[in-house]
Amino acid sequence: MSAILLPDLSLLGAVAQDDLLDRLSVVQSLSSSQFNLVYNGFSFAIATMFASALFFLNARAQVGQKYRLALLVSAIVVSIAGYHYFRIFNSWDAAYTLQNGVYTLTGEPFNDAYRYVDWLLTVPLLLVEAVAVLALPVKEAKPLLIKLAAASVVMIATGYPGEISSDLVTRIIWGTVSTIPFAYILYVLWVELSKSLVRQPEAVQSLVRNMRLLLLLSWGVYPIAYLLPMLGITGTSATVGVQIGYTIADVLAKPVFGLLVFAIAVAKTKVDQGGDSIPTAAAQAAELDLVAASTES
């Protein structure tokens, strides 16, 4: 990957290590502001992930029984992400040292593979989270989750070879292959969320619409960050841009998405309990017709 990764070469022989390093465009130094921007971004992500995990666990008592699974999954997702960001943070800190006002490589590899391991675990769970809060019938939810989870594994597995490659053609090929399941997941989620709108009370409909938009926004950042080295952005700019881009996307896709799931769960709980709910337009029209009929009689 152009100017982004210094992979762990400990398992390779000396000749293979030298060959791989020759082929990789490794950033030799970062300015203090560049290093600290990524450093602080990782730190922010760690705090956000673990704080939201505590919130989601405590917030389960505020929603109905059938929506608690969604919040439990939200807590698991951000806990896993928090752990991996802690490892990424430590790896980043160990990979560079301050010398003469700039951060240079220490020889310790920056292990960005933690990020793909995190996605492999959390993306299927995020899909469970999105489907769980809709409380779909089991006969609809199960096959949907199987298809989405399988597509997410294929998406991540095919994206990683391009991520670590320093060859532009290889990166484009694997990126294109990975885009197919990526587009499939977004399409299916958009369709399913749209179909669920007609079954939701108005109090929930706007939140589900916002969920669709957040999915497009957060997931849309990932391919943009992936494409940066292919858009002529190289060197330190690519390193910082990719790391910050992925971090922003993760914060949007995990804790922020989880907060929206919580809001939907709270709104649906109120509707289920028959209190503080906003009637649908159809229900309002039916009520007006009933009042008019009783007045005429």
C-alpha positions in Angstrom: 0.0 0.0 0.0 1.5 3.3 -1.0 2.9 5.1 1.9 0.6 3.7 4.5 1.8 0.5 6.0 5.0 -0.9 7.4 3.9 -4.5 7.8 5.2 -7.0 10.3 8.1 -8.7 8.6 9.3 -10.8 11.5 8.0 -14.0 9.8 9.9 -13.4 6.6 13.5 -14.2 5.8 16.1 -11.5 5.5 16.1 -11.5 1.7 12.3 -11.5 1.6 12.2 -8.6 4.0 14.7 -6.5 2.0 12.7 -7.2 -1.2 9.4 -6.3 0.3 10.8 -3.1 1.9 12.2 -2.1 -1.5 8.8 -2.5 -3.1 6.9 -0.6 -0.4 6.7 3.2 -0.3 7.3 3.7 3.4 6.9 7.1 5.0 10.2 7.7 6.6 9.2 10.8 8.6 6.1 12.8 9.7 5.9 16.3 11.0 4.9 16.8 14.6 1.4 18.0 13.6 0.9 15.0 11.3 1.9 12.5 13.9 -0.1 14.1 16.6 -3.2 14.4 14.4 -3.3 10.6 13.9 -2.2 10.0 17.5 -5.0 12.1 18.9 -7.5 10.7 16.4 -6.7 7.2 17.7 -6.9 8.4 21.3 -10.3 10.0 20.6 -11.6 6.8 19.0 -10.5 4.7 22.1 -12.3 7.0 24.5 -15.4 7.2 22.3 -15.6 3.4 21.9 -15.2 2.5 25.5 -17.5 5.3 26.8 -20.2 4.3 24.4 -19.9 0.7 25.4 -20.7 1.6 29.0 -23.6 3.7 27.8 -25.1 1.0 25.7 -24.9 -1.6 28.5 -26.5 0.8 31.0 -29.2 1.9 28.5 -30.6 -1.6 27.9 -32.9 -1.0 30.9 -34.5 1.9 29.1 -35.8 -0.1 26.2 -38.2 -3.0 25.7 -37.0 -6.6 26.0 -37.0 -7.3 22.3 -34.8 -4.3 21.5 -32.1 -5.1 24.2 -30.3 -7.5 21.9 -29.5 -4.6 19.5 -28.0 -2.5 22.4 -26.0 -5.5 23.7 -24.6 -6.0 20.2 -23.8 -2.3 20.0 -21.9 -2.6 23.3 -20.0 -5.6 21.9 -19.1 -3.8 18.7 -17.7 -0.7 20.3 -15.8 -2.8 22.9 -14.1 -4.8 20.2 -13.3 -1.7 18.3 -12.0 0.0 21.4 -9.6 -2.9 22.0 -8.3 -2.8 18.5 -7.9 1.0 18.5 -5.9 0.6 21.7 -3.6 -1.8 19.9 -3.4 0.4 16.8 -2.6 3.4 19.0 0.2 1.6 20.7 1.6 0.3 17.4 1.5 3.8 16.0 3.3 5.3 19.0 6.0 2.5 18.9 6.6 2.9 15.1 7.8 6.5 15.3 10.2 8.5 17.5 10.8 12.2 17.8 14.1 13.3 16.4 15.1 16.9 15.6 11.5 18.1 15.5 10.2 15.3 13.2 8.9 11.8 13.8 11.0 9.1 12.2 10.6 5.3 12.0 12.0 3.3 14.9 12.1 0.0 13.1 9.0 -1.3 14.9 6.3 -2.2 12.4 3.1 -0.2 12.4 0.5 -3.1 12.4 -2.6 -1.7 10.7 -3.8 -5.3 10.3 -5.6 -4.8 13.6 -8.1 -2.7 11.7 -9.0 -5.5 9.3 -9.3 -8.0 12.1 -11.6 -5.5 13.8 -13.8 -5.1 10.7 -13.9 -8.9 10.3 -15.5 -9.1 13.7 -17.5 -6.0 14.0 -19.1 -5.5 10.5 -21.2 -8.7 10.8 -22.2 -7.6 14.3 -23.2 -4.1 12.9 -25.5 -5.8 10.5 -27.0 -7.9 13.3 -27.5 -4.6 15.2 -29.3 -2.9 12.3 -31.6 -5.9 11.7 -32.2 -6.5 15.4 -33.6 -3.0 16.2 -36.2 -3.4 13.4 -37.5 -6.5 15.2 -38.2 -8.3 12.0 -39.9 -11.8 12.1 -37.3 -14.5 12.5 -38.2 -16.1 9.2 -37.2 -12.8 7.5 -34.3 -11.8 9.8 -32.3 -15.1 9.7 -31.8 -15.5 5.9 -31.2 -11.7 5.6 -28.4 -11.8 8.2 -26.8 -14.9 6.7 -26.6 -13.2 3.3 -25.3 -9.9 4.7 -22.7 -11.6 7.0 -21.4 -13.7 4.2 -21.1 -10.6 1.9 -19.3 -8.7 4.7 -16.7 -11.4 5.1 -16.1 -11.5 1.4 -15.8 -7.7 1.3 -13.2 -7.5 4.0 -11.2 -10.6 2.8 -10.9 -9.2 -0.7 -10.2 -5.7 0.4 -7.2 -6.6 2.5 -4.8 -7.8 -0.3 -5.3 -4.5 -2.1 -4.8 -2.5 1.2 -1.4 -4.0 1.8 -0.2 -4.0 -1.8 2.2 -1.4 -3.1 1.2 -2.1 -6.7 -1.4 0.2 -8.1 -3.0 -2.3 -10.4 -3.3 -4.9 -7.7 -4.9 -2.4 -5.4 -7.4 -1.4 -8.1 -8.3 -5.0 -8.9 -8.9 -6.1 -5.3 -10.6 -2.8 -4.5 -13.0 -3.4 -7.4 -13.7 -7.0 -6.3 -14.3 -5.8 -2.7 -16.7 -3.1 -4.0 -19.2 -5.8 -5.3 -20.2 -7.2 -1.8 -19.8 -3.7 -0.4 -22.5 -2.3 -2.8 -24.6 -5.4 -2.3 -24.7 -4.8 1.5 -25.6 -1.2 1.2 -28.3 -1.9 -1.4 -29.9 -4.7 0.7 -29.8 -2.6 3.9 -31.3 0.4 2.0 -34.1 -1.7 0.6 -34.9 -3.5 3.8 -34.9 -0.3 5.8 -37.1 1.3 3.2 -39.5 -1.6 3.3 -39.6 -1.4 7.1 -40.7 2.2 7.0 -44.3 1.3 6.1 -44.5 -0.8 9.2 -43.1 1.8 11.5 -45.1 4.5 13.4 -44.2 8.1 12.5 -42.2 8.5 15.7 -39.8 5.9 14.3 -39.9 6.6 10.6 -37.7 9.7 10.6 -35.1 7.8 12.7 -35.1 4.9 10.3 -34.6 7.4 7.4 -31.7 8.9 9.4 -30.3 5.4 9.8 -30.3 4.9 6.1 -28.5 8.2 5.5 -25.9 7.4 8.3 -25.2 4.1 6.7 -24.4 5.7 3.4 -22.4 8.5 5.0 -20.3 6.3 7.3 -19.7 3.4 4.9 -19.0 5.9 2.1 -15.9 7.2 3.9 -14.2 3.8 3.8 -13.8 3.6 0.0 -12.7 7.3 -0.2 -9.9 6.6 2.3 -9.0 3.4 0.4 -8.8 5.4 -2.9 -6.5 8.2 -1.6 -3.2 6.6 -2.8 -4.9 5.9 -6.2 -5.9 9.6 -6.5 -2.3 10.9 -6.5 -2.2 11.5 -2.8 1.0 9.9 -1.6 3.6 10.1 1.1 2.8 11.6 4.5 -0.5 13.0 3.2 -1.7 9.5 2.2 -0.6 8.1 5.6 -2.4 10.7 7.6 -5.4 10.8 5.3 -6.1 7.1 5.3 -5.7 6.7 9.1 -7.9 9.7 9.9 -10.4 8.7 7.2 -10.8 5.2 8.6 -11.0 6.5 12.1 -13.8 9.0 11.3 -15.7 6.3 9.4 -15.4 3.9 12.4 -16.7 6.4 14.9 -19.6 7.2 12.7 -20.4 3.5 11.9 -20.1 2.2 15.5 -20.8 4.6 18.4 -22.8 7.1 16.4 -24.8 4.4 14.6 -25.3 2.7 18.0 -26.8 5.9 19.4 -29.2 6.1 16.5 -30.1 2.4 17.2 -30.7 3.4 20.8 -33.0 6.2 19.8 -35.0 3.9 17.6 -35.3 1.3 20.4 -36.5 4.0 22.8 -39.1 5.3 20.3 -40.4 1.8 19.5 -40.6 0.9 23.2 -42.8 3.9 23.8 -45.0 3.0 20.9 -45.2 -0.6 22.1 -46.2 0.6 25.6 -48.8 2.9 24.1 -47.4 6.1 25.5 -45.6 9.1 24.1 -46.1 7.8 20.6 -47.0 9.8 17.6 -49.8 8.2 15.6 -49.3 7.5 11.9 -51.0 9.6 9.3 -53.3 6.7 8.5 -54.3 6.4 12.2 -54.9 10.1 12.4 -57.1 10.0 9.3 -59.1 7.1 10.7 -59.6 8.9 14.0 -60.9 12.0 12.2 -63.3 9.9 10.1 -64.6 8.3 13.3 -65.1 11.7 15.0 -66.9 13.0 11.9 -69.2 9.9 11.8 -70.1 10.2 15.4 -70.9 14.0 15.0 -73.2 13.3 12.0 -75.1 10.6 13.9 
